Amino acid sequence: MIDRLIKTILILLLIFTPVAFGSMELWAVTVMEFGILAMIALYAGGRMFSRREALREPLSAADASVDPQNKIIGPYFIPILLLAIFLSLILFQMIPLPPALLKILSPKTYELRQQLAFPFEGAGAGYWPISLFPYATKVEFFKWAALIGLFIFLLRWEGFGKGLKGMAPYLVTILMVGVAESLYGIFEFFSGHRHILHIHAPNLVNSVTGTFINPNYFAGYLLMVIPLSIHRFTSLDGKTLLMWFGVIVMILALIFSASRMGIACLLLSFGAITLLFKDPHGERRLSRMLIFILALAVIWAAWLGLDAVIGRFLSVADDFKLRPMIWKSTFQILKDFPFLGTGLGTFVQIFPIYWTFHIEGIVTHAENDFLQLASEAGLLGASILLATSVYFVVKTFSNPYSAAFSPGKYIATGGFVSILGLMLFSLMERNMQVPANAFLFTFIWFMAYTKSSNNN
């Protein structure tokens, strides 16, 4: 009963997070966080109940020696420790510190706090946190804590069972949401309706966006969904043909999102699939299938008209003039706040101080998720997450070709390509900060890790 409730919540979150404007609004992020908390609470309650029942029954020596806690403490101790240190670092950013200590840990923060202090406070009178905007850091902390908690929970939860069957409902849900988002976005764009759900947004829907508020966020989501379908490409039954149609629709939607980096990453993802994926019936078979599907999508797109996409590519020079200027200013932030950063989520508040160029509006992100993370969490926080990522990549893909043909291996390979695609995309656009994409990214990483571990 508890596992069924957890499965229902997880599937609902896989649907809700992208549909609710990519969960960019605070209320949507809060729903996601409470959903994750509900799953963890249900799991913990179920474990407590089962342990009480187990205590009433005598255990053999063999059973007593098997501690279920070893499943999480043993194999995953290092990454969990690193993630716990990262969360502790973000908490530390919000703790008010004595001025003398703040001056040692973050001299630039101390300098800014001194300049912004009220005159009647006097020099060094108050206790100040490292974060320049603690509320924004608190919001980001809860989001990171929820996603890290989700990953650890998924590692422990045994509700997926063994084999592909237990993972099938979630894969189907992800693919169906991707196709539904694509069809909806195509309809809104080509019909001229130009809505995002109930909001009339003609200025935002100048390309296919699905229910996301930005076409790049939508393209990043599809970049993760499309590679997950490769486990069905080796058969020719009716379900596979239907999936082929769904993949073509998603590729079509990604093309008409006019996301230049998204389209480039899609081509790189297809290339990575052909390199990493070994088909027992011949390696060329998958390559031909991918080329055929991509060609059909491009022909369909050309028939509909590629004027908007071509126009977007022609403006690439102007956009790439802006990005280096933003990166240069962000590097200056990192230079001034090298060790502990400005506080997670504070980029919008600190960037105007380093603004050295003219642009209409405000700069809300650094157009590079990794560079922005380093400026906000410092080199210490970025290094912790880098070490965690390297650990999981090495553990997950240290021997990708050793396993024999199995659907689980295809899921692991598709998951790896999904992760790689979004990380490459995030070098040029904000994507991993989008809650819907971060949620799916976390789930896919878990799925790729566990399926690869089972095969290896």
C-alpha positions in Angstrom: 0.0 0.0 0.0 2.8 2.4 1.0 4.8 1.5 -2.1 1.8 2.1 -4.3 1.3 5.6 -2.8 5.0 6.4 -3.3 4.8 5.3 -7.0 1.7 7.4 -7.5 3.4 10.5 -6.0 6.5 9.9 -8.1 4.6 9.6 -11.3 2.5 12.7 -10.5 5.7 14.7 -9.9 7.1 13.5 -13.2 4.0 14.9 -14.8 3.5 18.0 -12.7 7.1 19.5 -12.7 7.2 20.1 -16.5 3.6 21.0 -16.9 3.5 23.7 -14.2 5.6 26.1 -16.3 8.7 24.0 -15.7 8.1 24.6 -12.0 9.8 28.0 -12.3 7.3 29.6 -9.9 7.9 29.4 -6.2 4.5 27.7 -5.6 5.4 24.9 -8.1 8.8 24.4 -6.5 7.1 24.1 -3.1 4.7 21.5 -4.5 7.7 19.5 -5.8 9.5 19.7 -2.5 6.4 18.7 -0.5 5.9 15.8 -2.9 9.5 14.6 -2.3 9.1 15.0 1.4 5.8 13.0 1.3 7.6 10.1 -0.4 10.4 10.1 2.1 8.0 10.3 5.0 5.9 7.4 3.7 9.0 5.4 3.2 10.3 6.2 6.7 7.0 5.4 8.2 6.8 2.1 6.4 10.3 1.1 7.5 9.5 1.9 11.1 6.4 -0.2 11.0 8.2 -3.1 9.3 11.0 -3.0 11.9 8.5 -3.2 14.7 7.0 -6.2 13.1 10.4 -7.7 12.6 11.4 -7.2 16.3 8.5 -9.5 17.3 10.0 -12.3 15.3 13.2 -14.1 16.2 16.0 -13.6 13.7 18.6 -16.1 12.6 22.3 -15.2 12.8 22.4 -14.9 9.0 19.5 -12.5 8.9 20.8 -10.5 11.8 24.1 -10.0 10.0 22.4 -8.3 7.1 21.8 -4.7 8.0 19.5 -2.9 5.5 21.3 0.3 6.4 24.4 -1.1 4.7 22.6 -0.7 1.4 23.0 3.1 1.7 25.9 3.5 4.2 28.3 1.2 2.4 28.3 1.6 -1.4 27.1 5.3 -1.3 28.9 6.6 1.7 31.4 8.9 -0.2 28.9 10.7 -2.4 26.3 11.0 0.4 29.1 12.5 2.6 30.0 15.0 -0.1 26.4 16.0 -0.7 25.9 16.4 3.0 29.0 18.7 3.2 27.6 20.7 0.3 24.3 21.3 2.1 26.2 22.1 5.3 28.1 24.7 3.3 25.0 26.3 2.0 23.6 26.4 5.6 26.8 28.0 6.7 26.3 30.7 4.1 23.2 31.8 6.0 24.6 31.9 9.5 25.3 35.4 10.8 29.1 35.6 11.6 31.1 38.0 13.7 32.7 40.7 11.5 36.2 39.6 12.3 35.5 36.0 11.1 33.6 37.2 8.1 36.5 39.4 7.1 38.8 36.4 7.1 36.4 34.0 5.3 35.1 36.5 2.7 36.8 39.9 2.6 34.7 41.2 -0.2 31.4 40.3 1.6 32.7 42.1 4.7 33.6 45.1 2.6 30.1 45.3 1.0 28.4 44.7 4.4 30.4 47.6 5.8 29.4 49.9 2.9 25.7 48.9 3.2 25.5 49.1 7.0 23.3 51.8 8.6 25.4 54.7 9.9 24.1 54.3 13.5 25.2 50.6 13.6 28.9 51.6 13.7 31.7 49.6 12.1 31.6 46.0 12.9 28.5 46.3 15.1 26.4 43.6 13.5 26.7 40.0 12.7 26.4 39.3 9.0 26.0 36.1 6.9 28.2 35.2 4.0 25.1 35.2 1.7 24.3 38.6 0.4 20.6 37.7 0.2 19.9 34.9 2.7 16.2 34.5 1.7 17.2 33.6 -1.9 19.9 31.2 -0.5 17.2 29.6 1.8 14.9 29.0 -1.2 17.8 27.4 -3.2 18.8 25.4 -0.1 15.4 23.8 0.2 15.4 23.0 -3.5 18.8 21.3 -3.4 18.0 19.5 -0.2 14.8 18.1 -1.8 16.6 16.9 -4.9 19.5 15.4 -2.9 16.9 13.8 -0.6 15.1 12.4 -3.7 18.3 10.8 -5.0 19.2 9.2 -1.7 15.6 8.0 -1.3 15.5 6.4 -4.7 18.8 4.6 -4.0 17.2 3.1 -0.9 13.7 2.4 -2.1 13.0 -1.1 -3.3 9.7 -0.3 -5.0 11.2 -0.5 -8.5 11.8 -4.2 -8.2 14.2 -5.9 -10.5 14.6 -5.8 -14.2 13.0 -3.4 -16.7 9.4 -4.1 -15.7 9.6 -2.1 -12.5 11.0 0.9 -14.3 8.6 0.7 -17.3 5.7 2.9 -15.8 8.2 5.8 -15.2 9.8 5.5 -18.6 6.4 5.5 -20.2 5.3 8.5 -18.2 8.4 10.5 -19.1 8.0 9.7 -22.8 4.3 10.5 -22.8 4.9 13.8 -21.1 7.6 14.6 -23.6 5.3 13.8 -26.5 2.4 15.7 -25.0 4.5 18.8 -24.3 5.7 18.7 -27.9 2.3 18.3 -29.4 0.9 21.1 -27.2 3.8 23.4 -28.1 3.5 22.7 -31.8 -0.3 23.5 -31.6 0.2 26.7 -29.7 2.9 28.0 -32.1 1.4 27.0 -35.5 -2.2 27.8 -34.6 -1.4 31.3 -33.6 -3.1 30.8 -30.2 0.2 31.6 -28.5 -0.8 30.6 -24.9 1.2 28.9 -22.2 -1.6 27.0 -20.5 -4.1 29.8 -19.4 -1.6 32.7 -20.0 -1.7 34.6 -23.2 2.0 35.1 -24.0 2.5 36.1 -27.7 6.0 37.5 -26.8 7.1 34.3 -25.2 5.6 31.8 -27.7 7.6 33.0 -30.7 8.7 29.4 -31.1 7.7 26.0 -29.7 7.9 26.1 -25.9 5.5 23.5 -24.6 4.3 24.6 -21.2 7.8 26.0 -20.4 8.3 29.8 -20.3 11.5 29.6 -22.3 12.2 27.5 -25.4 15.7 26.7 -24.1 14.2 25.1 -21.0 11.8 23.1 -23.1 14.7 22.0 -25.4 16.7 20.9 -22.4 13.8 18.8 -21.2 13.4 17.1 -24.5 17.2 16.5 -24.7 16.8 14.2 -21.7 13.6 12.5 -22.8 14.6 11.5 -26.4 17.6 9.3 -25.6 15.5 7.2 -23.1 13.6 5.7 -26.0 16.6 3.8 -27.4 15.8 0.6 -25.5 12.8 0.1 -27.8 14.7 0.7 -31.1 15.9 -2.8 -31.6 12.4 -4.3 -32.1 9.8 -3.7 -34.8 6.5 -4.3 -33.0 3.6 -1.9 -32.9 4.7 -0.2 -29.7 8.1 0.6 -31.1 6.6 2.1 -34.3 4.4 4.3 -32.0 7.5 5.3 -30.0 9.3 6.2 -33.3 6.4 8.5 -34.1 6.7 10.1 -30.6 10.4 10.6 -31.0 9.9 12.2 -34.4 7.4 14.6 -32.8 9.8 15.5 -30.0 12.6 16.1 -32.5 10.3 18.2 -34.5 9.3 20.2 -31.5 13.0 20.7 -30.5 13.8 21.9 -34.0 10.9 24.5 -33.9 12.0 25.6 -30.4 14.7 27.3 -32.4 17.1 26.6 -29.6 20.5 26.6 -31.4 22.4 25.0 -28.6 19.6 22.5 -28.1 19.7 21.4 -31.7 23.5 21.1 -31.6 23.3 19.0 -28.4 20.7 16.8 -30.0 23.0 16.0 -32.9 25.8 15.3 -30.4 23.5 13.1 -28.4 22.7 11.0 -31.5 26.4 10.7 -32.2 27.1 9.6 -28.6 24.3 7.0 -28.8 25.9 5.4 -31.9 29.3 5.3 -30.2 28.1 4.0 -26.8 25.4 1.6 -27.9 26.3 -1.9 -29.1 23.5 -3.7 -31.0 24.0 -7.5 -31.0 22.4 -7.6 -34.5 24.9 -5.2 -35.9 26.2 -1.8 -34.8 25.1 -0.2 -38.1 21.4 -1.0 -37.5 20.9 1.5 -34.7 22.9 4.2 -36.6 20.6 3.7 -39.6 17.5 3.9 -37.4 18.7 7.2 -35.8 19.6 8.7 -39.2 16.2 7.6 -40.6 14.2 9.1 -37.7 16.2 12.3 -37.7 15.8 12.6 -41.5 12.0 12.2 -41.2 11.8 14.9 -38.5 13.9 17.3 -40.6 11.8 16.6 -43.8 8.6 17.2 -41.8 10.1 20.4 -40.3 11.1 21.6 -43.8 7.6 20.9 -45.1 6.1 23.0 -42.3 8.6 25.8 -42.8 12.0 26.5 -41.2 12.0 30.3 -41.5 11.8 31.0 -37.8 14.6 28.5 -37.1 16.8 29.8 -39.8 16.3 33.4 -38.6 17.3 32.3 -35.1 20.5 30.8 -36.4 21.3 34.0 -38.4 21.2 36.0 -35.2 23.8 33.8 -33.5 26.5 36.4 -33.8 24.6 39.0 -31.7 23.8 36.6 -28.9 27.4 35.3 -28.8 28.6 38.8 -28.3 26.5 39.1 -25.1 27.4 35.8 -23.5 31.2 36.5 -23.2 30.4 39.8 -21.5 28.2 38.1 -19.0 30.8 35.4 -18.4 33.5 38.0 -18.0 31.5 39.8 -15.3 30.7 36.5 -13.6 34.3 35.6 -13.5 34.9 38.9 -11.8 32.4 37.9 -9.1 34.2 34.6 -8.7 37.5 36.4 -8.4 36.1 38.6 -5.6 34.3 35.8 -3.8 36.5 32.8 -4.6 36.3 30.5 -1.6 32.6 30.6 -0.3 30.9 32.6 -3.0 28.1 35.2 -2.7 25.5 32.8 -1.5 23.5 30.3 -3.4 20.7 32.0 -5.5 22.2 35.5 -5.1 23.3 36.0 -8.7 20.5 38.4 -9.6 21.3 40.6 -6.6 25.1 40.7 -7.0 25.5 40.9 -10.8 24.4 44.6 -11.2 27.5 45.6 -9.2 29.7 44.0 -11.9 27.5 45.1 -14.9 29.9 46.6 -17.5 27.7 46.7 -20.6 24.4 48.0 -21.7 21.3 45.7 -22.0 17.6 46.1 -21.7 16.1 44.5 -18.6 18.1 42.6 -16.0 20.5 39.6 -16.2 18.9 36.8 -14.2 21.5 34.1 -14.9 25.0 33.7 -16.1 24.2 31.7 -19.3 26.4 29.0 -17.8 25.1 27.0 -14.9 28.5 25.8 -13.7 30.1 29.2 -13.8 27.1 30.6 -11.9 27.3 27.9 -9.3 30.9 28.6 -8.7 30.2 32.3 -8.2 27.4 31.6 -5.8 28.8 28.6 -3.8 32.5 29.4 -4.3 35.2 27.1 -5.5 34.7 25.0 -2.4 31.0 24.3 -3.2 31.7 23.8 -6.9 34.6 21.4 -6.1 32.4 19.3 -3.8 29.7 18.9 -6.5 32.4 18.2 -9.1 33.9 15.5 -7.0 30.5 13.9 -6.4 29.7 14.0 -10.1 33.0 12.5 -11.1 32.5 9.7 -8.5 29.1 8.8 -9.9 30.3 9.0 -13.5 33.2 6.7 -12.8 31.1 4.3 -10.9 28.3 4.3 -13.4 30.2 4.2 -16.7 33.6 2.8 -15.8 32.9 -0.3 -17.9 30.0 0.5 -20.3 30.8 -2.3 -22.8 31.2 -5.2 -20.4 27.6 -6.1 -20.1 25.9 -8.3 -22.5 22.8 -7.2 -24.4 20.0 -6.2 -22.1 17.3 -3.6 -21.9 18.8 -2.3 -18.7 22.0 -1.5 -20.4 20.2 0.5 -23.0 18.5 2.5 -20.3 21.8 3.1 -18.7 23.3 4.2 -22.0 20.3 6.4 -22.8 20.4 7.9 -19.3 24.1 8.7 -19.8 23.4 10.5 -23.0 20.6 12.4 -21.4 22.9 13.5 -18.6 25.7 14.4 -21.0 23.3 16.3 -23.3 21.9 18.5 -20.5 25.3 19.2 -19.0 26.7 20.3 -22.4 23.6 22.5 -22.9 24.1 24.0 -19.5 27.5 25.4 -20.6 25.7 27.9 -22.8 22.2 28.2 -21.3 20.4 28.1 -18.0 19.0 24.6 -17.8 20.0 22.6 -14.7 18.6 25.4 -12.5 15.1 24.8 -14.0 13.4 22.8 -11.3 11.5 20.5 -13.8 14.8 19.7 -15.6 16.7 19.3 -12.3 14.0 16.8 -11.1 14.1 14.7 -14.2 18.0 15.0 -14.3 18.1 13.6 -10.7 15.7 10.7 -11.6 17.6 9.8 -14.8 20.9 9.8 -13.0 19.6 7.4 -10.4 18.1 5.2 -13.2 21.3 5.2 -15.2 23.4 4.5 -12.1 21.3 1.6 -10.9 20.8 -0.1 -14.3 24.5 0.2 -15.1 25.4 -1.2 -11.7 23.1 -4.2 -12.3 24.7 -4.9 -15.6 28.3 -4.4 -14.5 
